[in-house]
Amino acid sequence: MKKTESTKEAFFKVDSRLLFQLGEQLVTNRSIALAELVKNAYDADATEVTITMKNVKDRIGGTITIKDTGIGISPEKFENAWMRIATIDAEENPYSKIYHRKKAGQKGIGRIACRKLAKVLSITSVSIAESGKKIKLSSRFRWESFTPGSELDKIPIDYQIEEVADDEPQGTELKLIDTSEIWTDPNVKRLNIELIELFSPRLFKKELSGTYSNKEDPGFYYKLIAPEFNIDEDTISKSFFKSAWAKLSGSVDNLGNAKYSLSVQKPLINKTVRGFSRKEKFKFLKESTLEIYLFKYTAYFFKNSDWKFQQAALVGRERGGVKIYADSFRVFGYGGEKDDWLGIDIDKNRSMATFSEELSKIPSKDKRPALQLFDYRGLVGYVQFERNSNKNLTISINRESLGDNEALDELKKFVRTGIDYATVVYSDERWKKAKSDKAIKEAQEEEERKKLKEEKKKAEEEQKKAEEEERKASDERKAAEEKARIKAEEHVEAEEIRTQIESELEKLLDKISVFEDQGETYDINRIKEIENLQLKIKDVYSDLAIARKNEKKLKMEANLEATRAIQSSLTEIRAKIKTFEQYKNTEETTIKVEKESVARQKEKYNEELSILRVLASTGTLIFIFSHEIKSFIGDVTDLNNHFNSVIEKIERNERESYILSLTHYKNKIQMVEELGKFIGLTGGKQSRSELQPFYVKEVVDSVSKPFAYETQKRDIEILNAVPEWVHTPVMYRSEIASILINLFTNAVKAVTNCEDRMIKFEGGETDTGVVYIRCLDTGRGLDRELWERAFDPFVSYNEPDLNFGAGTGLGLKIVRDIALCYDGSVNFVEAPSGWNTCVEIRMPLVD
């Protein structure tokens, strides 16, 4: 526009109210306000900053002091930068003077945020002037003087400058006087945590320290002094991270290529380091890194740890989450106490089963890895981006968020892809461990059975041996008893001989006595007779000695044989005791093993029973629902007919949209009506009380018809190729319906996300009088090694479905149990060409 004499110039004026809007309304978080002042100290090349809180607990009017060891504020900087709102000093001078740090503060928001914290701001700063002398600058801001309605640039701020001694330490001290808000223990505890998390964990690692500096950066530390409060030490120590399952590292280079490294440190199977590179480049995200520790707060990962898993879980709730850092300082709006900016807990709550197509190609035994997604509080770490390389990642002026754009979406994608990749690895390891544990348990049980068998065999051999010993001992006892009897008889006979000899001796002695008493003169014959008698007596004495000795020997032998007989009896008794103990031990071991087996079986049955109880109670509700829905269908049908008549009165050009809506509702009514009929047929009393054969084709139609609307919407083709003459054995209708509906709903869930979506039922009868029914689908298929396991209770390989549910894992078990009741079978079989899954039911037809 051409300037003329009538042209005048106008200038923007700034109302003092701007300070209120920036300082109190824009920066709503007190911790962020203090954090901005800490960043200013970092930018001033301070190595330490101390925050002191005095007389602020549960009251207003106290003082907060922020003192640093930086280069101070020169008079020129005070006037040209400190006193300028939205200064561009950080853009013009992006690196600090001494340590060449990338500056963190922007727009001068920190000093304006002081207004939120206190009524008065006092500044004392010592710096070195160009002359080399130290000078001290002092000033005081009374925020109440900046009243709304006054012009900001018309309110003067006095400041004083004076020279100070050379030994006066450099640095800046800000005093926030007459605090505006009270502080409580939780407030200060949170402030301490946020100050800890303000600095990037990589801030002073070698690869990030003063690349352009002539002087090595000694580091930057903060200290919080608040005597009125109980300030805990940093709750996270190195030992805490040792209990993480794994550490995830990732990076994006300057071309947008992302790669990840996963180091498993608390393995379920093996310690390992695995890597993954993203195929697609990021368009906006560059020069970024992440480091996340992945925790599962269970006893397994915290055994032999300084931490108890319950204690660690509390720390996770308080400090968990993935924080975002721009350069070296945190963007506070992400990874906070109640912030799930990555949508992890949302995905867990909706039971998401799989991840992206790219991650689904990573080899994994677990086909539903997303179900093992880590809780958000189980993620402790950060993602950091370089601001120079990520101009589209802009930080809001209140420091609480990033601009919502494609660059932020890519940052989320970078982090989530890494976490999802780690989850795939974890779920695979978990699956392998479960398989390994099961194999170990089965091996242990087999070993236990083998051991028991060997012990039983050994016990039987010992029992045989003991019985043989018992028989031998019994024979020896009998022999000893017989010998004892014979010796006893011999002893009696010896006693009789001794008695006879003693009697004969007595007679001889009497005879000699008679000769002596007569006193007759002995002739030679008489003398010879006496001598003969004496010799005979001598012989008798000798025989008597032998008889007594023999008697004594026989008595001892008899006693010895009796003793042997007693010992044999004792041996026999001991053998019987040993046999009993062997039998008892064998029985106790058998009972123990059988009890454990029964306990495991009981636990399994209890799980099934709990589900069956729920299903039983649900059955009652279904019958009530079936009755009520009939009434509801009638009402809605009447309402639909009424709207049809109303539409006839609407102008023709407006009718079409209403007709489409009513057609949609009509289809819905028909679907619900068919479902109601099916529930009545399946759950009604007649379906559970009358045994009869049923034509399979008709039952297949009754099962698929209620879901026709849903399957058409999903573009699923249903083929009922069962011949009309094929029928079931005599059974309940509810049973054949239960078999077919379980197979049908499993097939629907299997094909829903596939390119080719077809389900087919076919059937026939063999020459041996066995009816067979097959359900085929073009879904994801199931690995052969899982075919038999799929029939185990509470095992499901289907993805959760909003319309068909997540499933209880009892469907195929119920199908097999029903078939077994009719001497039939249910198995996965090789699918014919063009199909991916085939389940076959076989049941004999009995006349």
Beta strands, then each sheet from edge to edge (+ up, - down):
strand 1: 48-54
strand 2: 63-68
strand 3: 118-128
strand 4: 134-142
strand 5: 159-163
strand 6: 171-179
strand 7: 221-225
strand 8: 246-252
strand 9: 258-264
strand 10: 272-277
strand 11: 288-294
strand 12: 321-326
strand 13: 329-331
strand 14: 379-385
strand 15: 717-720
strand 16: 758-765
strand 17: 770-777
strand 18: 825-828
strand 19: 837-844
sheet 1: 5+ 4- 3+ 6- 2+ 1- 7-
sheet 2: 10+ 9- 8+ 11- 14+ 12+ 13-
sheet 3: 15+ 16+ 17- 19+ 18-
end
